[in-house]
């Protein structure tokens, strides 16, 4: 059964549960995770907050991709 991500999921949830696939999807939507987090707090921000602060583009599309099977 695929994961069920919402806007309340943290960046860390995505990267820890989906690994490279999660990083690639975040990057495709404008969020640069990089190698480890430079800003430790940013990993705990929600996808919704990242979208509101323009760090993620098209949250609805990102959630659709995150929740679809690999």
KAKA-V421618 format. One record per run of one state. SS is the DSSP state (@ for helix, = for strand, . for the rest). FROM is the first residue (numbers start at 0). TO is the last residue. If there is no record, write none. Layout:
# KAKA-V421618
((SS & FROM & TO) (SS & FROM & TO))
This chain:
# KAKA-V421618
((. & 0 & 8) (= & 9 & 9) (@ & 10 & 27) (. & 28 & 38) (@ & 39 & 43) (. & 44 & 44) (= & 45 & 45) (@ & 46 & 51) (. & 52 & 57) (@ & 58 & 65) (. & 66 & 69))
